[in-house]
Structures are given as C-alpha cells and as structure tokens.
C-alpha cells in the first residue's frame, strides 16, 4: 500500500537536497545559519548563569533572520515543485495534455 507520508517526506528531502545544490543564495544562508547555530548551542547548553552580550544577541537575531529567509525559499520551492508534480501526474493519467 502507498504510504503517502513517506512519499511526501522523500520528495521534500529530494527538493531540499536539490535546493542546496542549485540555489547559491540558499546554500550561503544555510552555511551561515549552521555556523551561528554552533555558537548559539554552546551558549544554550552551558550550565549556570549566563551573561548575554550584545554579540550573543546579534548572533541570535541573525540566526533567526536566516532561518526565516531560508524557510521562505524552501516553501516557495516546495510550492513550485508540488504544482509541477501535480501537472505531471494529471498528464500521466491522461486528464489533459499540453
């Protein structure tokens, strides 16, 4: 039986992988986000009281901004690919031909 969740998960992972390889802007944002996450994780995982510096706040803001920008890029790509996949399916089952 067709597992729709698994199929969609695999398709989304493929789109994500292609996005990293084909969209330079996205790849740069992803690398910056990953670098910032390493800094943020050290801060978050530290035990005891922490002093948040202006640099820490700026790193966190930049990380959040990058994540939102990447999410927008991902959602646009998912939408475009979903539309294209639907049209391909409709053609394959003979609903219409273009």
QUILIN-V685976 format. One record per pair of residues at least 24 apart in sequence whose C-alpha atoms are under 10 Angstrom apart, sorted by the first residue. I is the first residue (numbers start at 1). GAP is how many residues later the second one is. If there is no record, write none. Layout:
I;GAP, I;GAP
This chain:
8;74, 11;67, 11;70, 11;71, 12;62, 12;65, 12;66, 12;69, 12;70, 15;59, 15;62, 15;63, 15;66, 15;67, 16;58, 16;61, 16;62, 18;59, 19;54, 19;55, 19;58, 19;59, 20;54, 23;50, 25;45, 25;48, 26;40, 26;43, 26;44, 26;45, 26;47, 26;48, 27;43, 28;38, 29;34, 29;36, 29;37, 29;38, 29;40, 29;41, 30;33, 30;36, 30;37, 30;39, 30;40, 31;35, 32;30, 32;31, 32;34, 32;35, 33;26, 33;27, 33;29, 33;30, 33;31, 33;32, 33;33, 33;34, 33;37, 34;29, 34;32, 34;33, 35;24, 35;28, 36;24, 36;25, 36;26, 36;27, 36;28, 36;30, 37;26, 37;27
